[in-house]
Amino acid sequence: MIKKTLQQKIDSKTKPIGSLGFLEELAIQIGIIQNTTSPHLSNPTIIVFAADHGIAIEGVSAYPQEVTYQMVSNFLQGGAAINVFSAQNDIRLKIVDSGVNYNFVNDNRLIHSKIANGTKSFLTQKAMSQEQLKDCFEKTKPLIDDIAQKGCNIIGFGEMGIGNTSSASMIMSYLCNLPLEECIGRGTGVNDEQFSKKIAILKQAQAFHGSMTSPEDVLQTFGGFEIAQMCAAMLSAYQNNMIILVDGFIASAAFLVAYKINSQIISHAVFCHLSDENGHKNLLNHLNARPILHLNMRLGEGTGCAVAYPIIKSALSFLNNMASFEDAGVSNKD
C-alpha cells in the first residue's frame, strides 16, 4: 500500500512521469523502509572497519601489511579520502580496529573491537576460529544498536585491510558459485606478474579447503575480522530498520554473506557505486543490484557511500519539497 501511495505522490510532481529515473526508485525504497510518504535522513554515519589478513604474507598485495595500521592512523588524523568526503557531506565517521596487527594505545578516537592481530593465512588453515567469528558478531551488535539509538537512520560501511580483496574474491567465488577468474581483481594495483601469482595462490587455497556452501563457514574460512564485523553490522543495521549504504567490492562481499544469512536485508540496501575492481560487477549482478554511481573508483574506506550520499538526499528532497501539478497550478498532460 505504501508503495502505491509513494508512486502516486511522485507521479503528481511537476514533471513528466518517470523523468527523475533512479532518484524515483530511491525515494520509493526509502519511503517503504520508513513506511512513510515523507521519509527523512538523520545523523548519517559511516563506519570504517580495519583489520589485517594472514594471506597478505603470501604476496597477494602490492603494498606491505603495515599500510593497514598506517592508514588507520591517517583516518584518525583526518587525512584520508573518507575523512574529506565525510566532512564535505556532514557525515559522522567512526573508525573501528577489528583486528589490525598493531596496538593503538589509549586512543579514544578509535573504537577498540580487536579480535586478534590479524587472521591466519587461509592458504593453509581457516582464517579464524568459530569462537573468533562469534566474537565478531557479539562485539559489533552493541555498536550498531548504540548508533541507531542516537538517531542515525542511514549508515554506510567501509574497510581497510591489506589483502582483503583476496578474502572478498574467495567469499564471492564460493557464495556466487563463480570461477575465481571472474572474482579476482588487481586490488591495490598489482602488476601482471603479481596478478598471476595472486590467482595461483587463491586457487591453491580453494583446492586446499574444498567445497562449502554455508555462509558462516565461508566467512570463517576466508574472511577478515573487518569483513566479519562489517557483515554483522549490516545485519544489525537491518534489525534497527536503518538504510544500509554498501560501498565497493569488499563491502559488497560482506553484504553478500549477510544476504545469504538473511535475504530480507536486500530491501534496506543502497549500492553506492560500481567499483573498478574486476569482480564487483559480477557480484552486483548476482544480487540483482543497481549501483548509483560508476566513477571507476576502487579505494574502499566507504568513499563510495560518502560520495553517493548527496544523491540519496536529492531523492528525498524532490519527494518532500517539489510541487505537485495541483499545488503549482500547472496543467498535467491529462
C-alpha positions as YAML, in Angstrom:
chain: A
units: angstrom
residues:
- id: 1
  name: MET
  ca: [0.00, 0.00, 0.00]
- id: 2
  name: ILE
  ca: [2.75, 2.46, 0.94]
- id: 3
  name: LYS
  ca: [4.49, 1.77, -2.37]
- id: 4
  name: LYS
  ca: [1.37, 2.69, -4.34]
- id: 5
  name: THR
  ca: [0.89, 5.88, -2.30]
- id: 6
  name: LEU
  ca: [4.52, 6.89, -2.80]
- id: 7
  name: GLN
  ca: [4.24, 6.29, -6.54]
- id: 8
  name: GLN
  ca: [1.11, 8.44, -6.70]
- id: 9
  name: LYS
  ca: [2.88, 11.23, -4.82]
- id: 10
  name: ILE
  ca: [5.85, 11.06, -7.19]
- id: 11
  name: ASP
  ca: [3.68, 10.96, -10.30]
- id: 12
  name: SER
  ca: [1.81, 14.08, -9.15]
- id: 13
  name: LYS
  ca: [5.02, 16.15, -9.13]
- id: 14
  name: THR
  ca: [5.54, 18.83, -11.78]
- id: 15
  name: LYS
  ca: [7.48, 16.64, -14.19]
- id: 16
  name: PRO
  ca: [6.85, 14.00, -16.84]
- id: 17
  name: ILE
  ca: [6.15, 10.54, -15.40]
- id: 18
  name: GLY
  ca: [9.40, 8.72, -14.59]
- id: 19
  name: SER
  ca: [11.61, 11.62, -15.65]
- id: 20
  name: LEU
  ca: [13.73, 11.57, -12.48]
- id: 21
  name: GLY
  ca: [14.71, 7.98, -13.16]
- id: 22
  name: PHE
  ca: [16.66, 6.20, -10.45]
- id: 23
  name: LEU
  ca: [16.01, 9.04, -7.98]
- id: 24
  name: GLU
  ca: [12.36, 7.99, -8.01]
- id: 25
  name: GLU
  ca: [13.28, 4.39, -7.24]
- id: 26
  name: LEU
  ca: [15.46, 5.51, -4.32]
- id: 27
  name: ALA
  ca: [12.68, 7.69, -2.93]
- id: 28
  name: ILE
  ca: [10.23, 4.79, -3.06]
- id: 29
  name: GLN
  ca: [12.71, 2.36, -1.49]
- id: 30
  name: ILE
  ca: [13.45, 4.67, 1.43]
- id: 31
  name: GLY
  ca: [9.79, 5.54, 1.87]
- id: 32
  name: ILE
  ca: [8.98, 1.83, 2.12]
- id: 33
  name: ILE
  ca: [11.79, 1.26, 4.64]
- id: 34
  name: GLN
  ca: [10.44, 4.06, 6.83]
- id: 35
  name: ASN
  ca: [6.77, 3.32, 6.00]
- id: 36
  name: THR
  ca: [6.02, 6.95, 5.21]
- id: 37
  name: THR
  ca: [5.43, 9.20, 2.22]
- id: 38
  name: SER
  ca: [7.71, 11.81, 3.84]
- id: 39
  name: PRO
  ca: [10.94, 9.92, 4.58]
- id: 40
  name: HIS
  ca: [13.95, 11.68, 6.07]
- id: 41
  name: LEU
  ca: [17.64, 11.11, 6.74]
- id: 42
  name: SER
  ca: [19.05, 11.69, 10.20]
- id: 43
  name: ASN
  ca: [22.56, 11.56, 11.67]
- id: 44
  name: PRO
  ca: [24.21, 9.85, 8.69]
- id: 45
  name: THR
  ca: [27.17, 7.75, 9.80]
- id: 46
  name: ILE
  ca: [29.94, 5.80, 8.09]
- id: 47
  name: ILE
  ca: [31.92, 3.16, 9.96]
- id: 48
  name: VAL
  ca: [35.30, 2.01, 8.68]
- id: 49
  name: PHE
  ca: [36.35, -1.41, 9.96]
- id: 50
  name: ALA
  ca: [40.08, -2.18, 9.78]
- id: 51
  name: ALA
  ca: [41.95, -5.45, 10.16]
- id: 52
  name: ASP
  ca: [44.93, -7.38, 8.83]
- id: 53
  name: HIS
  ca: [44.93, -10.61, 6.84]
- id: 54
  name: GLY
  ca: [47.27, -13.56, 7.14]
- id: 55
  name: ILE
  ca: [47.01, -14.14, 3.40]
- id: 56
  name: ALA
  ca: [48.91, -10.86, 2.87]
- id: 57
  name: ILE
  ca: [52.19, -12.60, 3.78]
- id: 58
  name: GLU
  ca: [51.79, -14.78, 0.67]
- id: 59
  name: GLY
  ca: [52.37, -11.78, -1.61]
- id: 60
  name: VAL
  ca: [48.84, -11.12, -2.91]
- id: 61
  name: SER
  ca: [49.06, -7.33, -2.47]
- id: 62
  name: ALA
  ca: [51.20, -4.57, -3.95]
- id: 63
  name: TYR
  ca: [51.52, -2.98, -0.51]
- id: 64
  name: PRO
  ca: [53.10, -4.30, 2.72]
- id: 65
  name: GLN
  ca: [50.87, -5.19, 5.67]
- id: 66
  name: GLU
  ca: [51.97, -2.22, 7.77]
- id: 67
  name: VAL
  ca: [49.98, 0.06, 5.45]
- id: 68
  name: THR
  ca: [46.83, -1.08, 7.30]
- id: 69
  name: TYR
  ca: [47.81, 0.48, 10.63]
- id: 70
  name: GLN
  ca: [49.40, 3.48, 8.90]
- id: 71
  name: MET
  ca: [46.14, 4.20, 7.10]
- id: 72
  name: VAL
  ca: [44.15, 3.78, 10.31]
- id: 73
  name: SER
  ca: [46.39, 6.45, 11.83]
- id: 74
  name: ASN
  ca: [45.69, 8.59, 8.77]
- id: 75
  name: PHE
  ca: [41.92, 8.15, 9.30]
- id: 76
  name: LEU
  ca: [42.28, 9.20, 12.92]
- id: 77
  name: GLN
  ca: [44.25, 12.29, 11.91]
- id: 78
  name: GLY
  ca: [41.64, 13.26, 9.30]
- id: 79
  name: GLY
  ca: [43.89, 12.92, 6.26]
- id: 80
  name: ALA
  ca: [42.24, 10.21, 4.15]
- id: 81
  name: ALA
  ca: [39.71, 10.46, 1.32]
- id: 82
  name: ILE
  ca: [36.90, 9.19, 3.55]
- id: 83
  name: ASN
  ca: [37.63, 11.97, 6.05]
- id: 84
  name: VAL
  ca: [37.41, 14.60, 3.32]
- id: 85
  name: PHE
  ca: [34.20, 13.29, 1.75]
- id: 86
  name: SER
  ca: [32.50, 12.66, 5.10]
- id: 87
  name: ALA
  ca: [33.30, 16.20, 6.30]
- id: 88
  name: GLN
  ca: [32.08, 17.63, 3.00]
- id: 89
  name: ASN
  ca: [28.69, 15.95, 3.39]
- id: 90
  name: ASP
  ca: [28.26, 16.27, 7.19]
- id: 91
  name: ILE
  ca: [28.55, 12.52, 7.76]
- id: 92
  name: ARG
  ca: [29.77, 11.22, 11.10]
- id: 93
  name: LEU
  ca: [32.79, 8.96, 10.73]
- id: 94
  name: LYS
  ca: [33.77, 6.18, 13.11]
- id: 95
  name: ILE
  ca: [36.92, 4.05, 12.85]
- id: 96
  name: VAL
  ca: [37.00, 0.52, 14.28]
- id: 97
  name: ASP
  ca: [40.06, -1.62, 15.00]
- id: 98
  name: SER
  ca: [38.64, -5.06, 14.23]
- id: 99
  name: GLY
  ca: [41.99, -6.80, 14.12]
- id: 100
  name: VAL
  ca: [44.87, -4.62, 12.98]
- id: 101
  name: ASN
  ca: [48.35, -6.06, 13.51]
- id: 102
  name: TYR
  ca: [49.30, -3.09, 15.67]
- id: 103
  name: ASN
  ca: [48.42, -1.95, 19.17]
- id: 104
  name: PHE
  ca: [46.90, 1.52, 19.26]
- id: 105
  name: VAL
  ca: [47.49, 2.71, 22.81]
- id: 106
  name: ASN
  ca: [44.95, 4.89, 24.64]
- id: 107
  name: ASP
  ca: [43.46, 6.50, 21.51]
- id: 108
  name: ASN
  ca: [39.87, 7.47, 22.26]
- id: 109
  name: ARG
  ca: [39.30, 8.43, 18.61]
- id: 110
  name: LEU
  ca: [39.33, 4.71, 17.79]
- id: 111
  name: ILE
  ca: [36.67, 2.11, 18.60]
- id: 112
  name: HIS
  ca: [38.57, -0.84, 20.03]
- id: 113
  name: SER
  ca: [36.94, -4.05, 18.82]
- id: 114
  name: LYS
  ca: [40.05, -6.11, 18.12]
- id: 115
  name: ILE
  ca: [39.62, -9.86, 17.82]
- id: 116
  name: ALA
  ca: [43.33, -10.60, 17.26]
- id: 117
  name: ASN
  ca: [46.31, -9.05, 15.50]
- id: 118
  name: GLY
  ca: [45.14, -10.24, 12.09]
- id: 119
  name: THR
  ca: [43.72, -13.50, 10.77]
- id: 120
  name: LYS
  ca: [45.64, -16.66, 9.87]
- id: 121
  name: SER
  ca: [46.66, -17.31, 6.27]
- id: 122
  name: PHE
  ca: [43.79, -19.16, 4.64]
- id: 123
  name: LEU
  ca: [46.27, -20.77, 2.28]
- id: 124
  name: THR
  ca: [46.89, -23.50, 4.86]
- id: 125
  name: GLN
  ca: [44.16, -23.11, 7.53]
- id: 126
  name: LYS
  ca: [40.91, -21.32, 8.30]
- id: 127
  name: ALA
  ca: [41.34, -17.56, 8.65]
- id: 128
  name: MET
  ca: [39.64, -17.52, 12.05]
- id: 129
  name: SER
  ca: [38.18, -19.89, 14.61]
- id: 130
  name: GLN
  ca: [34.46, -20.38, 15.22]
- id: 131
  name: GLU
  ca: [34.88, -18.56, 18.51]
- id: 132
  name: GLN
  ca: [36.54, -15.59, 16.80]
- id: 133
  name: LEU
  ca: [33.74, -15.41, 14.24]
- id: 134
  name: LYS
  ca: [31.16, -15.47, 17.04]
- id: 135
  name: ASP
  ca: [33.14, -12.75, 18.82]
- id: 136
  name: CYS
  ca: [32.99, -10.57, 15.68]
- id: 137
  name: PHE
  ca: [29.19, -10.66, 15.78]
- id: 138
  name: GLU
  ca: [28.91, -10.20, 19.54]
- id: 139
  name: LYS
  ca: [31.23, -7.19, 19.61]
- id: 140
  name: THR
  ca: [29.51, -5.44, 16.71]
- id: 141
  name: LYS
  ca: [25.80, -5.56, 17.56]
- id: 142
  name: PRO
  ca: [26.00, -3.18, 20.58]
- id: 143
  name: LEU
  ca: [27.93, -0.66, 18.47]
- id: 144
  name: ILE
  ca: [25.20, -0.51, 15.81]
- id: 145
  name: ASP
  ca: [22.41, -0.55, 18.39]
- id: 146
  name: ASP
  ca: [24.01, 2.45, 20.11]
- id: 147
  name: ILE
  ca: [24.35, 4.40, 16.85]
- id: 148
  name: ALA
  ca: [20.70, 3.68, 16.00]
- id: 149
  name: GLN
  ca: [19.53, 4.71, 19.46]
- id: 150
  name: LYS
  ca: [21.29, 8.05, 18.98]
- id: 151
  name: GLY
  ca: [19.07, 8.80, 16.00]
- id: 152
  name: CYS
  ca: [21.01, 7.52, 12.98]
- id: 153
  name: ASN
  ca: [18.75, 6.01, 10.31]
- id: 154
  name: ILE
  ca: [21.26, 5.77, 7.44]
- id: 155
  name: ILE
  ca: [24.61, 4.04, 7.85]
- id: 156
  name: GLY
  ca: [27.46, 3.30, 5.46]
- id: 157
  name: PHE
  ca: [30.28, 0.80, 5.77]
- id: 158
  name: GLY
  ca: [33.90, 0.99, 4.70]
- id: 159
  name: GLU
  ca: [37.02, -1.05, 5.32]
- id: 160
  name: MET
  ca: [40.78, -1.05, 5.42]
- id: 161
  name: GLY
  ca: [42.92, -4.16, 5.33]
- id: 162
  name: ILE
  ca: [45.84, -5.11, 3.11]
- id: 163
  name: GLY
  ca: [44.93, -8.42, 1.45]
- id: 164
  name: ASN
  ca: [41.18, -8.05, 1.79]
- id: 165
  name: THR
  ca: [40.40, -8.19, -1.93]
- id: 166
  name: SER
  ca: [41.72, -11.76, -1.81]
- id: 167
  name: SER
  ca: [39.30, -12.57, 1.01]
- id: 168
  name: ALA
  ca: [36.42, -10.91, -0.84]
- id: 169
  name: SER
  ca: [37.24, -12.81, -4.04]
- id: 170
  name: MET
  ca: [37.19, -16.14, -2.22]
- id: 171
  name: ILE
  ca: [33.90, -15.31, -0.48]
- id: 172
  name: MET
  ca: [32.35, -14.25, -3.77]
- id: 173
  name: SER
  ca: [33.56, -17.33, -5.65]
- id: 174
  name: TYR
  ca: [32.04, -19.67, -3.08]
- id: 175
  name: LEU
  ca: [28.77, -17.86, -2.41]
- id: 176
  name: CYS
  ca: [28.08, -16.86, -6.04]
- id: 177
  name: ASN
  ca: [29.32, -20.22, -7.36]
- id: 178
  name: LEU
  ca: [31.60, -18.50, -9.86]
- id: 179
  name: PRO
  ca: [35.12, -19.37, -11.03]
- id: 180
  name: LEU
  ca: [37.86, -17.43, -9.27]
- id: 181
  name: GLU
  ca: [38.88, -15.74, -12.52]
- id: 182
  name: GLU
  ca: [35.53, -13.92, -12.51]
- id: 183
  name: CYS
  ca: [36.04, -12.75, -8.94]
- id: 184
  name: ILE
  ca: [39.69, -11.72, -8.68]
- id: 185
  name: GLY
  ca: [40.89, -8.20, -9.44]
- id: 186
  name: ARG
  ca: [44.10, -6.25, -9.06]
- id: 187
  name: GLY
  ca: [43.25, -4.95, -5.59]
- id: 188
  name: THR
  ca: [45.82, -2.36, -4.57]
- id: 189
  name: GLY
  ca: [47.23, -2.35, -8.10]
- id: 190
  name: VAL
  ca: [49.34, -5.47, -8.54]
- id: 191
  name: ASN
  ca: [51.29, -5.82, -11.80]
- id: 192
  name: ASP
  ca: [50.80, -8.69, -14.27]
- id: 193
  name: GLU
  ca: [53.29, -10.98, -12.55]
- id: 194
  name: GLN
  ca: [51.79, -10.30, -9.12]
- id: 195
  name: PHE
  ca: [48.30, -10.79, -10.51]
- id: 196
  name: SER
  ca: [49.19, -14.22, -11.89]
- id: 197
  name: LYS
  ca: [50.68, -15.12, -8.52]
- id: 198
  name: LYS
  ca: [47.55, -13.92, -6.74]
- id: 199
  name: ILE
  ca: [45.35, -16.15, -8.91]
- id: 200
  name: ALA
  ca: [47.61, -19.15, -8.35]
- id: 201
  name: ILE
  ca: [47.65, -18.67, -4.57]
- id: 202
  name: LEU
  ca: [43.89, -18.30, -4.31]
- id: 203
  name: LYS
  ca: [43.30, -21.36, -6.48]
- id: 204
  name: GLN
  ca: [45.67, -23.28, -4.23]
- id: 205
  name: ALA
  ca: [43.67, -22.16, -1.20]
- id: 206
  name: GLN
  ca: [40.44, -23.22, -2.86]
- id: 207
  name: ALA
  ca: [41.88, -26.66, -3.61]
- id: 208
  name: PHE
  ca: [43.06, -26.99, 0.00]
- id: 209
  name: HIS
  ca: [39.69, -26.14, 1.57]
- id: 210
  name: GLY
  ca: [37.42, -27.86, -0.96]
- id: 211
  name: SER
  ca: [33.72, -27.15, -1.31]
- id: 212
  name: MET
  ca: [31.43, -25.46, 1.23]
- id: 213
  name: THR
  ca: [28.10, -23.67, 0.99]
- id: 214
  name: SER
  ca: [27.35, -22.30, 4.47]
- id: 215
  name: PRO
  ca: [27.88, -18.51, 4.51]
- id: 216
  name: GLU
  ca: [29.20, -18.72, 8.06]
- id: 217
  name: ASP
  ca: [31.72, -21.40, 7.05]
- id: 218
  name: VAL
  ca: [32.89, -19.37, 4.06]
- id: 219
  name: LEU
  ca: [33.26, -16.26, 6.22]
- id: 220
  name: GLN
  ca: [35.20, -18.15, 8.89]
- id: 221
  name: THR
  ca: [37.49, -19.77, 6.32]
- id: 222
  name: PHE
  ca: [38.33, -16.79, 4.13]
- id: 223
  name: GLY
  ca: [37.09, -13.61, 5.79]
- id: 224
  name: GLY
  ca: [38.95, -10.93, 7.62]
- id: 225
  name: PHE
  ca: [37.87, -9.65, 11.01]
- id: 226
  name: GLU
  ca: [36.82, -6.38, 9.37]
- id: 227
  name: ILE
  ca: [34.69, -8.24, 6.81]
- id: 228
  name: ALA
  ca: [33.05, -10.35, 9.52]
- id: 229
  name: GLN
  ca: [32.32, -7.32, 11.70]
- id: 230
  name: MET
  ca: [31.00, -5.40, 8.70]
- id: 231
  name: CYS
  ca: [28.69, -8.31, 7.87]
- id: 232
  name: ALA
  ca: [27.45, -8.39, 11.46]
- id: 233
  name: ALA
  ca: [27.00, -4.61, 11.44]
- id: 234
  name: MET
  ca: [24.88, -4.76, 8.29]
- id: 235
  name: LEU
  ca: [22.62, -7.42, 9.82]
- id: 236
  name: SER
  ca: [22.27, -5.30, 12.97]
- id: 237
  name: ALA
  ca: [21.52, -2.20, 10.90]
- id: 238
  name: TYR
  ca: [18.72, -4.11, 9.17]
- id: 239
  name: GLN
  ca: [17.32, -5.16, 12.56]
- id: 240
  name: ASN
  ca: [17.32, -1.46, 13.51]
- id: 241
  name: ASN
  ca: [15.44, -0.57, 10.29]
- id: 242
  name: MET
  ca: [18.32, 1.59, 9.01]
- id: 243
  name: ILE
  ca: [19.15, 2.38, 5.40]
- id: 244
  name: ILE
  ca: [22.31, 0.41, 4.61]
- id: 245
  name: LEU
  ca: [24.83, 2.06, 2.28]
- id: 246
  name: VAL
  ca: [27.04, -0.54, 0.61]
- id: 247
  name: ASP
  ca: [30.40, 0.68, -0.69]
- id: 248
  name: GLY
  ca: [32.56, -1.22, -3.19]
- id: 249
  name: PHE
  ca: [33.89, -4.74, -3.66]
- id: 250
  name: ILE
  ca: [34.90, -5.61, -0.09]
- id: 251
  name: ALA
  ca: [31.76, -4.13, 1.48]
- id: 252
  name: SER
  ca: [29.64, -5.91, -1.13]
- id: 253
  name: ALA
  ca: [31.32, -9.22, -0.26]
- id: 254
  name: ALA
  ca: [30.45, -8.61, 3.41]
- id: 255
  name: PHE
  ca: [26.90, -7.77, 2.33]
- id: 256
  name: LEU
  ca: [26.79, -10.96, 0.24]
- id: 257
  name: VAL
  ca: [27.42, -13.03, 3.37]
- id: 258
  name: ALA
  ca: [24.77, -11.06, 5.25]
- id: 259
  name: TYR
  ca: [22.33, -11.61, 2.38]
- id: 260
  name: LYS
  ca: [22.98, -15.35, 2.38]
- id: 261
  name: ILE
  ca: [22.25, -15.36, 6.13]
- id: 262
  name: ASN
  ca: [19.11, -13.19, 5.81]
- id: 263
  name: SER
  ca: [17.92, -12.41, 2.27]
- id: 264
  name: GLN
  ca: [15.42, -9.79, 3.51]
- id: 265
  name: ILE
  ca: [18.31, -7.40, 4.12]
- id: 266
  name: ILE
  ca: [18.36, -6.55, 0.39]
- id: 267
  name: SER
  ca: [15.28, -4.31, 0.87]
- id: 268
  name: HIS
  ca: [17.31, -1.91, 3.01]
- id: 269
  name: ALA
  ca: [20.48, -1.83, 0.88]
- id: 270
  name: VAL
  ca: [21.53, 1.05, -1.35]
- id: 271
  name: PHE
  ca: [24.52, 0.10, -3.51]
- id: 272
  name: CYS
  ca: [26.51, 3.28, -3.82]
- id: 273
  name: HIS
  ca: [28.84, 2.64, -6.74]
- id: 274
  name: LEU
  ca: [30.25, 0.12, -9.19]
- id: 275
  name: SER
  ca: [33.86, -0.46, -8.23]
- id: 276
  name: ASP
  ca: [36.60, -0.76, -10.81]
- id: 277
  name: GLU
  ca: [37.64, -3.98, -9.05]
- id: 278
  name: ASN
  ca: [37.10, -6.79, -11.54]
- id: 279
  name: GLY
  ca: [34.62, -8.95, -9.64]
- id: 280
  name: HIS
  ca: [32.31, -6.24, -8.37]
- id: 281
  name: LYS
  ca: [30.06, -6.11, -11.43]
- id: 282
  name: ASN
  ca: [29.51, -9.87, -11.29]
- id: 283
  name: LEU
  ca: [28.76, -9.69, -7.56]
- id: 284
  name: LEU
  ca: [26.19, -6.93, -8.05]
- id: 285
  name: ASN
  ca: [24.62, -8.90, -10.91]
- id: 286
  name: HIS
  ca: [24.29, -11.88, -8.58]
- id: 287
  name: LEU
  ca: [22.40, -9.66, -6.12]
- id: 288
  name: ASN
  ca: [20.40, -8.04, -8.94]
- id: 289
  name: ALA
  ca: [21.61, -4.74, -7.51]
- id: 290
  name: ARG
  ca: [21.80, -1.40, -9.30]
- id: 291
  name: PRO
  ca: [24.58, 0.94, -8.15]
- id: 292
  name: ILE
  ca: [24.07, 4.70, -8.02]
- id: 293
  name: LEU
  ca: [27.47, 5.73, -9.39]
- id: 294
  name: HIS
  ca: [30.13, 4.44, -11.74]
- id: 295
  name: LEU
  ca: [33.20, 6.61, -11.26]
- id: 296
  name: ASN
  ca: [35.94, 3.98, -11.75]
- id: 297
  name: MET
  ca: [36.67, 4.15, -8.02]
- id: 298
  name: ARG
  ca: [38.33, 1.25, -6.16]
- id: 299
  name: LEU
  ca: [39.61, 2.85, -2.98]
- id: 300
  name: GLY
  ca: [37.34, 1.36, -0.34]
- id: 301
  name: GLU
  ca: [37.19, 3.17, 3.02]
- id: 302
  name: GLY
  ca: [33.46, 3.80, 2.46]
- id: 303
  name: THR
  ca: [34.27, 6.54, -0.04]
- id: 304
  name: GLY
  ca: [31.53, 5.41, -2.43]
- id: 305
  name: CYS
  ca: [28.96, 5.80, 0.36]
- id: 306
  name: ALA
  ca: [30.08, 9.33, 1.16]
- id: 307
  name: VAL
  ca: [30.15, 10.43, -2.48]
- id: 308
  name: ALA
  ca: [26.72, 8.92, -3.22]
- id: 309
  name: TYR
  ca: [25.07, 10.39, -0.13]
- id: 310
  name: PRO
  ca: [24.13, 13.77, -1.71]
- id: 311
  name: ILE
  ca: [22.30, 11.91, -4.49]
- id: 312
  name: ILE
  ca: [20.29, 9.99, -1.90]
- id: 313
  name: LYS
  ca: [19.48, 13.33, -0.24]
- id: 314
  name: SER
  ca: [18.30, 14.62, -3.62]
- id: 315
  name: ALA
  ca: [15.90, 11.68, -3.95]
- id: 316
  name: LEU
  ca: [14.15, 12.62, -0.71]
- id: 317
  name: SER
  ca: [14.39, 16.35, -1.37]
- id: 318
  name: PHE
  ca: [12.33, 16.15, -4.55]
- id: 319
  name: LEU
  ca: [9.84, 13.79, -2.91]
- id: 320
  name: ASN
  ca: [9.30, 16.06, 0.09]
- id: 321
  name: ASN
  ca: [9.70, 19.54, -1.41]
- id: 322
  name: MET
  ca: [8.84, 19.54, -5.11]
- id: 323
  name: ALA
  ca: [5.43, 20.98, -6.01]
- id: 324
  name: SER
  ca: [2.61, 18.90, -7.42]
- id: 325
  name: PHE
  ca: [0.74, 19.95, -10.56]
- id: 326
  name: GLU
  ca: [-2.15, 20.97, -8.38]
- id: 327
  name: ASP
  ca: [-0.04, 22.99, -5.93]
- id: 328
  name: ALA
  ca: [1.75, 24.84, -8.71]
- id: 329
  name: GLY
  ca: [-1.29, 25.41, -10.89]
- id: 330
  name: VAL
  ca: [0.45, 23.65, -13.77]
- id: 331
  name: SER
  ca: [-1.60, 21.72, -16.29]
- id: 332
  name: ASN
  ca: [-0.99, 17.98, -16.28]
- id: 333
  name: LYS
  ca: [-0.85, 16.08, -19.54]
- id: 334
  name: ASP
  ca: [-4.38, 14.81, -18.89]
...
